């Protein structure tokens, strides 16, 4: 059985890293923002591409250990 405190520490570390990188979401060049009056429409095109590439590398890396 896996030690529960160790699992909690790993999950906490992962959440810390993810939270750090989420600060930059929406600030990449290429993300489209329309503001008119009280309405704001946000299209994070470049952010979605970057997240997709990163997740592809992560999943392919962990897929090799199967």
N, CA and C of each residue as an Amber inpcrd file, in Angstrom:
protein
   198
   0.8370000  -1.1790000   0.0000000   0.0000000   0.0000000   0.0000000
   0.8840000   1.2470000   0.0000000   0.4580000   2.2510000  -0.7240000
   1.2160000   3.5000000  -0.8200000   0.9470000   4.3410000   0.4310000
   1.9960000   4.9870000   0.9230000   1.8320000   5.8430000   2.0950000
   0.9750000   7.0550000   1.7470000  -0.0880000   7.2450000   2.4890000
  -1.0210000   8.3360000   2.2280000  -0.3710000   9.7140000   2.3620000
   0.4560000   9.9870000   3.3710000   1.0980000  11.3090000   3.4620000
   2.0030000  11.6130000   2.2650000   2.6580000  10.5900000   1.7490000
   3.5260000  10.7880000   0.5840000   2.6940000  11.1800000  -0.6360000
   1.5490000  10.5280000  -0.8020000   0.6610000  10.8370000  -1.9200000
   0.1430000  12.2660000  -1.7940000  -0.2360000  12.6740000  -0.5890000
  -0.7180000  14.0400000  -0.3810000   0.3670000  15.0700000  -0.6850000
   1.6080000  14.7740000  -0.3230000   2.7010000  15.7030000  -0.6120000
   2.9550000  15.8100000  -2.1160000   2.8670000  14.7060000  -2.8220000
   3.0490000  14.7370000  -4.2710000   1.9300000  15.5190000  -4.9460000
   0.6930000  15.2790000  -4.5380000  -0.4460000  16.0140000  -5.0980000
  -0.3180000  17.5020000  -4.7980000   0.0920000  17.8470000  -3.5900000
   0.2860000  19.2510000  -3.2340000   1.3680000  19.9080000  -4.0710000
   2.4660000  19.1940000  -4.3230000   3.5300000  19.7300000  -5.1610000
   3.0750000  19.9520000  -6.5930000   2.2970000  19.0060000  -7.1110000
   1.7690000  19.1430000  -8.4690000   0.8310000  20.3440000  -8.5490000
  -0.0420000  20.5110000  -7.5600000  -0.9560000  21.6540000  -7.5490000
  -0.2060000  22.9820000  -7.4370000   0.8880000  22.9940000  -6.6920000
   1.7050000  24.1940000  -6.5640000   2.3070000  24.5900000  -7.9080000
   2.8500000  23.6200000  -8.6220000   3.4550000  23.8980000  -9.9250000
   2.3990000  24.3320000 -10.9350000   1.2630000  23.6410000 -10.9460000
   0.1860000  24.0000000 -11.8730000  -0.3380000  25.4050000 -11.5710000
  -0.4990000  25.7230000 -10.3000000  -0.9520000  27.0630000  -9.9190000
   0.0220000  28.1460000 -10.3350000   1.3210000  27.8520000 -10.2620000
   2.3170000  28.8290000 -10.6870000   2.1950000  29.1090000 -12.1820000
   2.0120000  28.0500000 -12.9840000   1.9160000  28.2490000 -14.4260000
   0.5720000  28.8320000 -14.8520000  -0.4730000  28.6730000 -14.0470000
  -1.7730000  29.2380000 -14.3910000  -1.8020000  30.7560000 -14.2590000
  -0.8060000  31.3350000 -13.6050000  -0.7380000  32.7900000 -13.5130000
  -0.5470000  33.4140000 -14.8870000   0.0860000  32.6810000 -15.7980000
   0.4140000  33.2290000 -17.1060000  -0.6640000  32.9690000 -18.1430000
  -1.7000000  32.2280000 -17.7660000  -2.7750000  31.9280000 -18.7090000
  -3.4930000  33.2280000 -19.0660000  -3.6740000  33.4560000 -20.3430000
  -4.3690000  34.6430000 -20.8040000  -3.4670000  35.8240000 -21.0590000
  -2.1920000  35.6740000 -20.8120000  -1.2740000  36.7770000 -21.0240000
  -0.3220000  36.5040000 -22.1830000  -0.5600000  35.4310000 -22.9010000
   0.3150000  35.0980000 -24.0110000  -0.0560000  35.9280000 -25.2410000
   0.9510000  36.3060000 -26.0370000   0.6300000  37.0030000 -27.2830000
  -0.1130000  36.0540000 -28.2250000  -1.1400000  36.5170000 -28.8400000
  -1.9510000  35.6790000 -29.7190000  -3.2980000  35.3420000 -29.1230000
  -3.4600000  35.5200000 -27.8130000  -4.7680000  35.3490000 -27.1920000
  -5.6210000  36.5700000 -27.5390000  -6.8510000  36.3310000 -27.9170000
  -7.7170000  37.3940000 -28.4110000  -8.6880000  37.8230000 -27.3130000
  -8.7640000  39.1250000 -27.0760000  -9.6760000  39.6760000 -26.0730000
 -10.4790000  40.7980000 -26.7130000 -11.8100000  40.6940000 -26.6450000
 -12.6930000  41.7550000 -27.1110000 -13.3560000  42.3840000 -25.8960000
 -13.2290000  43.7030000 -25.7630000 -13.8870000  44.4110000 -24.6670000
 -14.7800000  45.4870000 -25.2640000 -16.0480000  45.4710000 -24.8550000
 -16.9840000  46.4920000 -25.3040000 -17.9850000  46.7250000 -24.1850000
 -17.8840000  47.8640000 -23.5590000 -18.7780000  48.1760000 -22.4550000
 -18.4920000  47.2820000 -21.2710000 -19.5430000  46.6390000 -20.7830000
 -19.4060000  45.7340000 -19.6420000 -19.1540000  44.2860000 -20.0570000
 -18.9840000  44.0480000 -21.3550000 -18.8250000  42.6950000 -21.8590000
 -17.3830000  42.4520000 -22.2980000 -16.8400000  41.3360000 -21.8850000
 -15.5000000  40.9250000 -22.3000000 -15.5810000  39.4970000 -22.8240000
 -15.0510000  39.2850000 -24.0320000 -15.0050000  37.9580000 -24.6390000
 -13.5390000  37.5980000 -24.8250000 -13.1470000  36.4170000 -24.3510000
 -11.7490000  36.0060000 -24.3400000 -11.5900000  34.7000000 -25.0980000
 -10.6910000  34.6720000 -26.0820000 -10.3800000  33.4720000 -26.8590000
  -8.9030000  33.1330000 -26.6420000  -8.5980000  32.1810000 -25.7490000
  -7.1930000  31.8460000 -25.4570000  -6.6180000  30.8440000 -26.4610000
  -6.4670000  31.2690000 -27.7140000  -6.0410000  30.3630000 -28.7740000
  -4.6200000  29.8590000 -28.5370000  -3.6690000  30.7610000 -28.3500000
  -2.2630000  30.3690000 -28.1700000  -2.0900000  29.5990000 -26.8580000
  -2.8070000  30.0030000 -25.8220000  -2.7270000  29.2950000 -24.5450000
  -3.1780000  27.8440000 -24.7010000  -4.2530000  27.6110000 -25.4470000
  -4.7420000  26.2460000 -25.6670000  -3.7160000  25.4200000 -26.4370000
  -3.0540000  26.0270000 -27.4160000  -2.0400000  25.3060000 -28.1870000
  -0.8610000  24.9340000 -27.2920000  -0.4000000  25.8610000 -26.4650000
   0.7330000  25.5940000 -25.5740000   0.3840000  24.5070000 -24.5650000
  -0.7940000  24.5830000 -23.9680000  -1.2200000  23.5650000 -22.9910000
  -1.3410000  22.2040000 -23.6700000  -1.8490000  22.1690000 -24.8920000
  -1.9740000  20.9180000 -25.6300000  -0.6120000  20.2920000 -25.9060000
   0.3570000  21.0910000 -26.2980000   1.7000000  20.5710000 -26.5670000
   2.3330000  20.0280000 -25.2860000   2.2050000  20.7670000 -24.1950000
   2.7880000  20.3280000 -22.9220000   2.1440000  19.0320000 -22.4510000
   0.8190000  18.9370000 -22.5240000   0.1400000  17.7130000 -22.0990000
   0.4850000  16.5320000 -23.0000000   0.6880000  16.7760000 -24.2890000
   1.0920000  15.7030000 -25.1980000   2.4440000  15.1280000 -24.7920000
   3.3960000  16.0060000 -24.4460000   4.7070000  15.5380000 -24.0050000
   4.6090000  14.7770000 -22.6800000   3.8220000  15.3020000 -21.7520000
   3.6900000  14.6480000 -20.4410000   3.0620000  13.2670000 -20.5890000
   1.9700000  13.1670000 -21.3510000   1.2940000  11.8790000 -21.5130000
   2.1460000  10.8840000 -22.2830000   2.8910000  11.3460000 -23.2830000
   3.7560000  10.4210000 -24.0160000   4.9130000   9.9470000 -23.1250000
   5.3950000  10.8220000 -22.2470000   6.4700000  10.4430000 -21.3160000
   5.9840000   9.3790000 -20.3420000   4.8300000   9.6050000 -19.7300000
   4.2920000   8.6260000 -18.7890000   3.7650000   7.3800000 -19.4750000
   3.4030000   7.4680000 -20.7480000   2.9230000   6.3110000 -21.4890000
   4.0140000   5.3050000 -21.7790000   5.2550000   5.7310000 -21.7440000
   6.3790000   4.8270000 -22.0140000   6.6410000   3.8770000 -20.8500000
   6.1760000   4.2170000 -19.6630000   6.4170000   3.3970000 -18.4760000
   5.3210000   2.3580000 -18.2620000   4.4620000   2.2000000 -19.1980000
   3.3380000   1.2870000 -19.0600000   3.7470000  -0.1380000 -19.0320000
